[in-house]
Amino acid sequence: MSELLNNPTFWQIVSLFAVLTIGAITIYQQFSKKSLAYIVLSEIPLLSINKAIKSKLEIYFDGTPIKDVYLVVLKIINNGRLPISSKDYEEPLSFNFGQNANILEADIVDKSPPILKPKFSYRTPPNKISFEPFLLNKKDFITIKLIIDQYDRIISEGRIVGVPDIMAAPISATISLSEKIKDSLFILRKFFIILLIIIISLFIIIFFLCSGMIIPNF
């Protein structure tokens, strides 16, 4: 054993194996990232009133006076390659719709998987909807419909371990079944590449140890 540890060839082989392994791990990490995005499916004004008479009208929604109401449909999706667990939230996921916005109503209209039961609140403050931490596996999503008075813009808020930013994504980012299959095959291909690199590295080590060959110094 001591002869093996004192053999410079052995340590050269170990160094080579370490470099190859680190390279394989780096490749894997590049394709194994957390990501959370939101997609604005629609932003539709529900009221169209002539400016000449707008100031003379009083309109109410469920007893609340309103001025400029929008229907906003928002999809929140885990578009990364790793799950986001309830323990990953340093700050809750929330969406701000402008300083003067007032969320009148909010309902989840679609979700995948169907067993998802995210809890949210929007009464305090009335311009923001906040979600309690909940598990989102890869490609899980929820679609929420909001009726908002004085809607301005959407600002995502929250802090999630491994997610640098909660970004807006285009509608085209919605994943179809065929795209899910392609994504799975892509991950499997990367996994087998990493596995092949490690196996080749092991064979190199075994070959040099058995033959007693010496790797030249560079």
C-alpha positions in Angstrom: 0.0 0.0 0.0 2.8 2.4 0.9 4.5 1.7 -2.4 1.4 2.6 -4.2 1.0 5.8 -2.3 4.6 6.7 -3.0 4.2 6.0 -6.7 4.0 9.3 -8.7 2.1 7.5 -11.5 -0.7 6.7 -9.0 -1.1 10.3 -8.1 -1.0 11.4 -11.7 -3.8 9.0 -12.4 -5.8 10.2 -9.4 -5.4 13.8 -10.6 -6.6 12.9 -14.0 -9.6 11.1 -12.6 -10.4 14.1 -10.3 -10.3 16.5 -13.2 -12.6 14.3 -15.3 -15.0 13.9 -12.4 -15.1 17.6 -11.6 -15.8 18.3 -15.3 -18.6 15.8 -15.3 -20.2 17.3 -12.2 -19.9 20.8 -13.7 -21.7 19.7 -16.8 -24.4 18.1 -14.7 -24.9 21.3 -12.6 -25.2 23.4 -15.6 -28.3 21.4 -16.6 -29.7 21.0 -13.1 -30.8 24.4 -12.0 -33.9 25.7 -10.1 -36.0 28.2 -11.9 -39.4 29.8 -11.3 -41.2 32.0 -13.8 -44.6 33.6 -14.3 -46.5 34.0 -17.6 -49.1 36.7 -18.1 -51.8 34.9 -20.1 -54.1 37.9 -20.4 -54.5 41.5 -19.3 -58.0 42.6 -20.4 -59.8 45.9 -19.4 -63.3 45.1 -18.2 -64.6 48.7 -18.4 -64.4 51.1 -21.3 -66.0 54.4 -20.4 -65.9 57.6 -22.3 -63.6 60.1 -20.5 -66.2 62.9 -20.8 -68.6 61.0 -18.5 -66.1 58.9 -16.5 -65.8 61.4 -13.7 -69.6 61.5 -13.4 -70.1 57.8 -13.0 -69.9 55.7 -9.8 -69.4 52.0 -10.4 -69.3 49.4 -7.7 -67.9 45.8 -7.5 -69.5 43.9 -4.7 -70.0 47.1 -2.8 -66.5 48.5 -3.5 -66.2 51.6 -5.7 -64.0 50.9 -8.8 -62.4 53.1 -11.5 -60.4 51.0 -14.0 -60.9 47.3 -13.7 -58.7 44.6 -15.4 -58.9 40.9 -15.7 -55.4 39.5 -15.3 -54.7 35.8 -15.7 -51.3 34.7 -14.4 -49.5 31.4 -14.7 -46.8 30.5 -12.2 -44.6 27.6 -13.3 -41.5 25.7 -12.1 -39.6 25.8 -15.5 -36.4 24.6 -14.0 -35.0 21.0 -13.7 -35.2 20.7 -9.9 -38.1 20.8 -7.4 -38.8 23.9 -5.3 -39.8 22.7 -1.8 -41.7 24.6 0.9 -38.5 24.8 2.8 -36.7 26.7 0.0 -38.6 30.0 0.6 -36.6 32.6 2.5 -39.3 35.1 1.7 -42.9 34.3 0.4 -43.7 34.4 -3.3 -45.8 37.4 -4.1 -46.9 39.7 -6.9 -47.4 43.4 -6.7 -49.7 45.0 -9.2 -48.9 48.7 -8.6 -49.1 51.2 -5.7 -52.7 52.1 -6.2 -53.9 48.7 -7.3 -56.7 46.9 -5.5 -57.3 43.2 -5.9 -61.0 42.7 -5.9 -61.1 38.9 -6.5 -58.6 36.1 -7.0 -59.2 32.4 -7.9 -57.1 29.5 -9.1 -58.5 28.3 -12.4 -56.0 25.7 -13.4 -53.2 23.7 -11.8 -50.9 20.7 -12.4 -50.9 18.4 -10.7 -54.5 18.6 -9.6 -53.6 17.9 -6.0 -51.8 21.2 -5.7 -53.5 23.3 -3.0 -51.6 26.6 -2.7 -52.8 29.0 -0.1 -52.8 32.8 -0.8 -54.0 36.1 0.6 -54.6 39.5 -1.0 -56.5 41.6 1.4 -53.6 43.1 3.3 -52.1 44.9 1.4 -54.8 45.0 -1.3 -52.3 45.6 -4.1 -50.4 42.4 -3.6 -51.1 38.7 -3.7 -48.9 36.5 -1.5 -48.5 32.7 -1.4 -47.7 30.5 1.5 -44.7 28.3 0.7 -45.7 25.2 -1.3 -44.0 22.4 -3.2 -43.6 22.9 -7.0 -42.0 20.0 -8.7 -40.5 20.3 -12.2 -43.1 21.7 -14.6 -45.8 22.0 -11.9 -47.9 25.2 -12.4 -50.8 27.1 -11.1 -53.0 29.6 -13.1 -54.7 32.3 -11.2 -57.4 34.7 -12.4 -57.5 38.2 -10.8 -59.9 41.1 -11.0 -57.9 44.2 -10.2 -58.9 47.8 -10.0 -56.3 50.4 -11.1 -54.0 47.7 -12.3 -50.5 49.1 -13.3 -47.9 46.4 -13.7 -46.6 43.1 -12.2 -43.6 43.0 -9.9 -42.6 39.6 -8.7 -41.3 39.4 -5.1 -39.8 36.6 -3.0 -36.6 34.9 -2.2 -36.1 31.2 -3.0 -33.0 29.1 -2.5 -31.3 28.4 -5.8 -33.5 30.8 -7.8 -31.6 34.1 -8.6 -34.8 35.9 -9.8 -38.5 35.2 -10.5 -38.6 36.2 -14.2 -41.5 36.9 -16.5 -41.7 34.4 -19.4 -43.5 34.7 -22.8 -46.7 32.8 -23.4 -44.7 30.6 -25.8 -42.9 29.2 -22.7 -45.9 27.1 -21.8 -44.7 23.5 -22.0 -46.5 21.0 -24.3 -46.4 17.2 -23.8 -44.0 16.7 -26.7 -41.7 19.4 -25.2 -41.7 17.5 -21.8 -40.7 14.3 -23.6 -37.9 16.1 -25.4 -36.8 17.7 -22.1 -36.7 14.3 -20.4 -34.7 12.7 -23.2 -32.3 15.7 -23.0 -31.7 15.1 -19.3 -31.2 11.4 -19.8 -28.6 12.0 -22.6 -26.6 14.4 -20.3 -26.8 11.8 -17.5 -25.4 9.1 -19.7 -22.6 11.4 -20.9 -21.5 12.0 -17.3 -21.8 8.3 -16.5 -19.7 7.4 -19.6 -17.0 10.0 -18.6 -16.7 8.5 -15.1 -16.6 4.9 -16.5 -13.8 5.8 -19.0 -11.9 7.5 -16.1 -12.1 4.3 -14.1 -10.9 2.2 -17.0 -7.9 4.6 -17.5 -7.0 4.2 -13.8 -7.2 0.5 -13.9 -5.3 0.3 -17.2 -2.3 2.4 -15.9 -2.2 0.7 -12.6 -2.2 -2.8 -14.1 0.3 -2.0 -16.9 2.7 0.1 -14.7 2.8 2.8 -17.4 3.9 6.2 -16.5 2.0 9.3 -17.6 4.4 11.9 -18.9 4.7 15.1 -17.0 3.4 18.3 -18.7 
